[in-house]
């Protein structure tokens, strides 16, 4: 399998995840880059208006499977990634979705999968959800501090999903 990673990160956590997986899989990493600097207020406006921010063109190398990595904001796939998926259309081909986000909400995975299918015309082959709440001290779980938490490379390796993703990708023909 020739995977390619397509990633967007606001805080750097999903960027770290994407770099780690690209290194372990020996595959290209393509960043989704907004045309304008992102601020918490622009994210809030995107969420309220469900708008798609302008992004730089995304050029995907040839691939058999796309690993899409992006945070979730209030159960929504980060809007720059939503814009990229909509722009790429059928060029996406088979894909899986991976997210490193603050925490889980009831029905979140199903809601994200519905968004992905609406944007791409097909469901993801796999969906891995990693949560920062698993790493932080108990006293800050469920607080805004979780979304500001910076995951270290050492902490990232504590997620068993990393091994699952790499094992799954390496086992594909």
C-alpha positions as CSV (number, residue, x, y, z in Angstrom):
1,X,0.0,0.0,0.0
2,X,1.1,3.5,-0.8
3,X,-0.4,5.7,1.9
4,X,-0.3,9.5,2.0
5,X,-1.1,11.5,5.1
6,X,-3.2,14.7,4.7
7,X,-3.1,16.7,7.9
8,X,-4.3,19.9,9.5
9,X,-3.5,21.1,12.9
10,X,-4.2,24.3,14.8
11,X,-2.4,23.6,18.1
12,X,0.3,21.3,16.8
13,X,-1.1,18.1,18.4
14,X,-2.4,16.7,15.1
15,X,0.8,17.8,13.3
16,X,2.8,15.8,15.8
17,X,0.5,12.8,15.2
18,X,0.9,13.2,11.4
19,X,4.7,13.5,11.6
20,X,4.9,10.4,13.8
21,X,2.8,8.3,11.5
22,X,4.5,9.6,8.4
23,X,7.9,8.6,9.9
24,X,6.7,5.2,11.0
25,X,5.1,4.4,7.7
26,X,7.7,6.1,5.5
27,X,5.0,8.0,3.6
28,X,4.5,11.6,2.4
29,X,2.8,14.1,4.6
30,X,0.7,16.8,2.9
31,X,-0.4,19.8,5.0
32,X,-3.7,21.6,4.6
33,X,-2.8,25.3,4.8
34,X,-5.4,28.1,5.3
35,X,-4.8,31.2,3.2
36,X,-5.2,33.4,6.3
37,X,-3.9,33.0,9.8
38,X,-6.4,31.1,12.0
39,X,-7.4,32.6,15.4
40,X,-9.8,31.2,18.0
41,X,-12.4,33.8,16.9
42,X,-12.2,32.7,13.3
43,X,-12.7,29.1,14.4
44,X,-15.7,30.1,16.4
45,X,-17.2,32.0,13.5
46,X,-16.6,29.0,11.2
47,X,-18.4,26.8,13.7
48,X,-21.4,29.2,14.0
49,X,-21.7,29.8,10.2
50,X,-20.5,26.3,9.1
51,X,-18.3,28.1,6.6
52,X,-15.4,26.7,4.7
53,X,-12.3,28.9,5.0
54,X,-10.1,29.5,2.0
55,X,-7.1,27.1,1.8
56,X,-4.1,26.8,-0.4
57,X,-4.4,24.2,-3.2
58,X,-3.7,20.7,-2.0
59,X,-1.5,18.5,-4.3
60,X,-1.7,14.9,-3.4
61,X,0.9,12.5,-4.6
62,X,-0.2,9.1,-6.0
63,X,-1.6,6.9,-3.3
64,X,-3.7,3.8,-2.6
65,X,-5.0,5.1,0.7
66,X,-5.3,8.5,2.3
67,X,-4.9,8.9,6.0
68,X,-6.8,12.1,6.9
69,X,-5.7,13.7,10.2
70,X,-7.4,16.7,11.8
71,X,-8.8,17.9,15.1
72,X,-12.5,18.0,16.0
73,X,-14.0,21.3,17.1
74,X,-17.2,20.8,19.0
75,X,-17.8,17.5,17.1
76,X,-17.0,19.1,13.7
77,X,-14.0,18.2,11.6
78,X,-11.7,21.3,11.6
79,X,-13.0,23.6,8.9
80,X,-9.8,23.9,6.9
81,X,-9.8,20.1,6.6
82,X,-13.5,20.1,5.6
83,X,-12.6,22.7,2.9
84,X,-9.7,20.4,1.6
85,X,-11.9,17.3,1.5
86,X,-14.6,19.1,-0.4
87,X,-12.0,20.6,-2.8
88,X,-10.3,17.2,-3.5
89,X,-13.6,15.3,-4.2
90,X,-13.0,12.0,-6.0
91,X,-9.2,12.5,-5.9
92,X,-9.3,11.3,-2.3
93,X,-10.0,7.7,-3.1
94,X,-10.1,5.2,-0.2
95,X,-9.3,6.9,3.1
96,X,-9.3,6.6,6.9
97,X,-9.8,9.4,9.4
98,X,-7.7,9.9,12.5
99,X,-8.2,12.6,15.1
100,X,-6.4,13.7,18.3
101,X,-8.9,15.9,20.1
102,X,-9.8,17.1,23.6
103,X,-12.5,14.6,24.5
104,X,-15.4,12.5,23.3
105,X,-19.1,13.4,23.3
106,X,-22.0,11.0,22.8
107,X,-22.5,10.1,19.2
108,X,-19.3,12.0,18.1
109,X,-17.8,9.2,16.0
110,X,-21.0,8.7,14.1
111,X,-21.5,12.4,13.6
112,X,-17.9,12.7,12.2
113,X,-18.4,9.7,9.9
114,X,-21.6,11.4,8.5
115,X,-19.6,14.6,7.8
116,X,-16.9,12.6,6.1
117,X,-19.3,10.8,3.9
118,X,-21.1,14.1,2.9
119,X,-17.7,15.7,2.1
120,X,-16.2,12.8,0.2
121,X,-19.1,10.8,-1.1
122,X,-17.9,7.7,0.7
123,X,-17.5,6.5,4.3
124,X,-14.0,6.2,5.8
125,X,-12.5,2.7,5.8
126,X,-11.4,3.2,9.4
127,X,-11.8,5.9,12.1
128,X,-9.4,6.2,15.0
129,X,-10.2,8.7,17.7
130,X,-7.4,9.6,20.2
131,X,-8.4,11.9,23.1
132,X,-6.1,14.3,25.0
133,X,-8.3,13.8,28.1
134,X,-6.7,10.4,28.6
135,X,-3.3,12.2,29.2
136,X,-4.2,15.1,31.4
137,X,-4.5,15.1,35.2
138,X,-8.0,14.2,36.4
139,X,-8.6,17.7,37.9
140,X,-8.5,19.4,34.4
141,X,-10.5,16.8,32.5
142,X,-13.7,18.4,31.1
143,X,-12.3,21.9,31.3
144,X,-11.1,24.3,28.6
145,X,-7.5,23.5,29.6
146,X,-7.8,20.1,27.9
147,X,-8.0,21.8,24.4
148,X,-4.9,23.9,25.1
149,X,-2.8,20.9,26.2
150,X,0.3,20.3,24.2
151,X,1.0,16.6,23.7
152,X,4.6,15.5,23.8
153,X,6.2,12.9,21.5
154,X,6.6,10.7,24.5
155,X,2.9,11.0,25.5
156,X,1.8,10.3,21.9
157,X,3.5,6.9,22.1
158,X,1.3,6.0,25.0
159,X,-1.7,5.7,22.7
160,X,-2.2,2.1,21.6
161,X,-4.0,3.4,18.5
162,X,-0.6,4.5,17.0
163,X,0.5,0.8,16.9
164,X,-2.9,-0.2,15.5
165,X,-2.8,2.4,12.7
166,X,0.8,1.5,11.7
167,X,0.0,-2.3,11.9
168,X,-3.1,-1.9,9.8
169,X,-1.4,0.2,7.2
170,X,1.6,-2.1,6.9
171,X,-0.7,-5.2,6.6
172,X,-2.5,-3.7,3.5
173,X,-1.4,-5.1,0.1
